[in-house]
Amino acid sequence: QVQLVESGGGLVQPGGSLRLSCAASISFFNANTMAWYRQAPGKQRELVASITPSGSTNSADSVKGRVTISRDNTKRTVYLQMNSLKPEDTAVYYCNAKSSTSDDGRFGNWGHGTQVTVSS
């Protein structure tokens, strides 16, 4: 059974940093490209960053240079380090394995996510 548990969100001032964590109970974790997504109020969920099994990373243009995605295969955990946060980064952040055919998540049962609010 797939279980995705995100944590680490919170309220931070513009320019601040947060580190998100995702504990992923999925089969063959090591073989999956893992990703972070976010959904802001009134907007569609979007891909933020992804990391392949070998550690190659990619990130959306809107966060490039400000986020670092990493993974610990022994712990089946994915991290998202976010720096220089902006108010437009405010959203609920989710993790999932990334589909091999699209930018969407592979698994339909998403976790609860973790709220990130950037505000002064």
C-alpha positions as YAML, in Angstrom:
chain: A
units: angstrom
residues:
- id: 1
  name: GLN
  ca: [0.00, 0.00, 0.00]
- id: 2
  name: VAL
  ca: [1.32, 3.40, -0.98]
- id: 3
  name: GLN
  ca: [1.76, 5.91, 1.81]
- id: 4
  name: LEU
  ca: [3.25, 9.36, 1.39]
- id: 5
  name: VAL
  ca: [3.76, 11.53, 4.46]
- id: 6
  name: GLU
  ca: [5.00, 15.06, 4.02]
- id: 7
  name: SER
  ca: [6.30, 17.30, 6.81]
- id: 8
  name: GLY
  ca: [8.39, 20.37, 7.47]
- id: 9
  name: GLY
  ca: [6.13, 23.14, 6.24]
- id: 10
  name: GLY
  ca: [5.29, 26.26, 8.17]
- id: 11
  name: LEU
  ca: [5.07, 30.02, 8.17]
- id: 12
  name: VAL
  ca: [8.22, 31.80, 7.05]
- id: 13
  name: GLN
  ca: [9.09, 35.35, 6.12]
- id: 14
  name: PRO
  ca: [10.11, 36.25, 2.58]
- id: 15
  name: GLY
  ca: [13.74, 35.35, 2.06]
- id: 16
  name: GLY
  ca: [13.56, 32.56, 4.59]
- id: 17
  name: SER
  ca: [14.22, 28.84, 4.22]
- id: 18
  name: LEU
  ca: [12.44, 25.58, 4.87]
- id: 19
  name: ARG
  ca: [13.34, 21.95, 4.51]
- id: 20
  name: LEU
  ca: [10.51, 19.60, 3.61]
- id: 21
  name: SER
  ca: [10.62, 15.86, 4.12]
- id: 22
  name: CYS
  ca: [8.57, 13.07, 2.61]
- id: 23
  name: ALA
  ca: [8.52, 9.54, 3.95]
- id: 24
  name: ALA
  ca: [7.45, 7.34, 1.06]
- id: 25
  name: SER
  ca: [6.25, 3.83, 1.71]
- id: 26
  name: ILE
  ca: [6.24, 2.58, -1.86]
- id: 27
  name: SER
  ca: [7.54, -0.57, -3.44]
- id: 28
  name: PHE
  ca: [10.83, -0.28, -5.28]
- id: 29
  name: PHE
  ca: [11.43, 3.23, -3.93]
- id: 30
  name: ASN
  ca: [14.99, 3.14, -5.20]
- id: 31
  name: ALA
  ca: [13.79, 2.59, -8.76]
- id: 32
  name: ASN
  ca: [11.39, 5.51, -8.86]
- id: 33
  name: THR
  ca: [11.94, 9.08, -9.90]
- id: 34
  name: MET
  ca: [10.59, 11.03, -6.93]
- id: 35
  name: ALA
  ca: [9.16, 14.50, -7.10]
- id: 36
  name: TRP
  ca: [7.75, 17.38, -5.15]
- id: 37
  name: TYR
  ca: [4.60, 19.12, -6.27]
- id: 38
  name: ARG
  ca: [2.68, 22.10, -4.97]
- id: 39
  name: GLN
  ca: [-0.81, 23.45, -5.24]
- id: 40
  name: ALA
  ca: [-1.68, 27.03, -4.44]
- id: 41
  name: PRO
  ca: [-5.26, 28.11, -3.74]
- id: 42
  name: GLY
  ca: [-7.26, 28.28, -6.95]
- id: 43
  name: LYS
  ca: [-4.44, 26.83, -9.04]
- id: 44
  name: GLN
  ca: [-3.62, 23.44, -10.46]
- id: 45
  name: ARG
  ca: [-1.02, 21.24, -8.87]
- id: 46
  name: GLU
  ca: [2.38, 21.77, -10.46]
- id: 47
  name: LEU
  ca: [5.67, 19.93, -10.50]
- id: 48
  name: VAL
  ca: [8.34, 21.70, -8.44]
- id: 49
  name: ALA
  ca: [11.33, 19.40, -8.64]
- id: 50
  name: SER
  ca: [12.25, 15.79, -9.35]
- id: 51
  name: ILE
  ca: [15.13, 13.43, -8.70]
- id: 52
  name: THR
  ca: [15.91, 10.25, -10.58]
- id: 53
  name: PRO
  ca: [17.10, 7.01, -8.97]
- id: 54
  name: SER
  ca: [20.66, 7.95, -9.91]
- id: 55
  name: GLY
  ca: [20.34, 11.40, -8.35]
- id: 56
  name: SER
  ca: [19.86, 13.61, -11.39]
- id: 57
  name: THR
  ca: [17.64, 16.54, -10.54]
- id: 58
  name: ASN
  ca: [15.38, 18.94, -12.34]
- id: 59
  name: SER
  ca: [13.33, 21.86, -11.12]
- id: 60
  name: ALA
  ca: [10.70, 24.24, -12.40]
- id: 61
  name: ASP
  ca: [11.87, 27.57, -13.77]
- id: 62
  name: SER
  ca: [9.94, 29.37, -11.03]
- id: 63
  name: VAL
  ca: [12.11, 27.83, -8.30]
- id: 64
  name: LYS
  ca: [15.34, 27.12, -10.15]
- id: 65
  name: GLY
  ca: [18.35, 28.13, -8.11]
- id: 66
  name: ARG
  ca: [16.30, 28.34, -4.92]
- id: 67
  name: VAL
  ca: [15.40, 24.71, -4.26]
- id: 68
  name: THR
  ca: [17.40, 21.53, -3.88]
- id: 69
  name: ILE
  ca: [15.79, 18.11, -4.02]
- id: 70
  name: SER
  ca: [17.56, 15.12, -2.52]
- id: 71
  name: ARG
  ca: [16.79, 11.58, -1.48]
- id: 72
  name: ASP
  ca: [17.91, 9.03, 1.06]
- id: 73
  name: ASN
  ca: [17.15, 5.61, -0.36]
- id: 74
  name: THR
  ca: [17.97, 3.84, 2.90]
- id: 75
  name: LYS
  ca: [15.25, 5.84, 4.63]
- id: 76
  name: ARG
  ca: [12.90, 6.00, 1.64]
- id: 77
  name: THR
  ca: [12.75, 9.72, 2.18]
- id: 78
  name: VAL
  ca: [12.80, 12.66, -0.20]
- id: 79
  name: TYR
  ca: [13.75, 16.18, 0.85]
- id: 80
  name: LEU
  ca: [13.18, 19.63, -0.57]
- id: 81
  name: GLN
  ca: [15.41, 22.42, 0.66]
- id: 82
  name: MET
  ca: [13.85, 25.76, -0.20]
- id: 83
  name: ASN
  ca: [15.75, 29.02, 0.14]
- id: 84
  name: SER
  ca: [14.99, 32.65, -0.67]
- id: 85
  name: LEU
  ca: [11.32, 31.93, -0.31]
- id: 86
  name: LYS
  ca: [8.82, 34.26, -1.94]
- id: 87
  name: PRO
  ca: [5.14, 34.87, -1.22]
- id: 88
  name: GLU
  ca: [4.32, 33.14, -4.49]
- id: 89
  name: ASP
  ca: [5.81, 29.94, -3.08]
- id: 90
  name: THR
  ca: [2.86, 29.73, -0.71]
- id: 91
  name: ALA
  ca: [1.11, 26.43, -1.39]
- id: 92
  name: VAL
  ca: [0.51, 22.94, -0.08]
- id: 93
  name: TYR
  ca: [3.49, 20.81, -1.00]
- id: 94
  name: TYR
  ca: [3.17, 17.13, -1.87]
- id: 95
  name: CYS
  ca: [5.53, 14.39, -2.85]
- id: 96
  name: ASN
  ca: [4.94, 11.43, -5.14]
- id: 97
  name: ALA
  ca: [6.77, 9.22, -7.54]
- id: 98
  name: LYS
  ca: [6.79, 10.92, -10.92]
- id: 99
  name: SER
  ca: [4.98, 9.28, -13.79]
- id: 100
  name: SER
  ca: [7.24, 8.07, -16.58]
- id: 101
  name: THR
  ca: [4.91, 9.48, -19.22]
- id: 102
  name: SER
  ca: [3.96, 12.88, -17.80]
- id: 103
  name: ASP
  ca: [4.82, 15.36, -15.08]
- id: 104
  name: ASP
  ca: [1.98, 14.06, -12.91]
- id: 105
  name: GLY
  ca: [2.37, 11.85, -9.89]
- id: 106
  name: ARG
  ca: [2.46, 8.14, -10.43]
- id: 107
  name: PHE
  ca: [0.27, 7.17, -7.51]
- id: 108
  name: GLY
  ca: [-3.30, 8.34, -7.14]
- id: 109
  name: ASN
  ca: [-3.43, 8.31, -3.36]
- id: 110
  name: TRP
  ca: [-1.62, 11.51, -2.54]
- id: 111
  name: GLY
  ca: [-0.63, 12.36, 1.01]
- id: 112
  name: HIS
  ca: [-2.05, 15.23, 3.02]
- id: 113
  name: GLY
  ca: [0.77, 17.52, 2.00]
- id: 114
  name: THR
  ca: [2.49, 20.15, 4.10]
- id: 115
  name: GLN
  ca: [1.48, 23.80, 4.07]
- id: 116
  name: VAL
  ca: [4.12, 26.40, 3.25]
- id: 117
  name: THR
  ca: [3.14, 30.00, 3.85]
- id: 118
  name: VAL
  ca: [5.51, 32.80, 2.98]
- id: 119
  name: SER
  ca: [4.39, 36.06, 4.49]
- id: 120
  name: SER
  ca: [5.70, 38.99, 6.47]
...
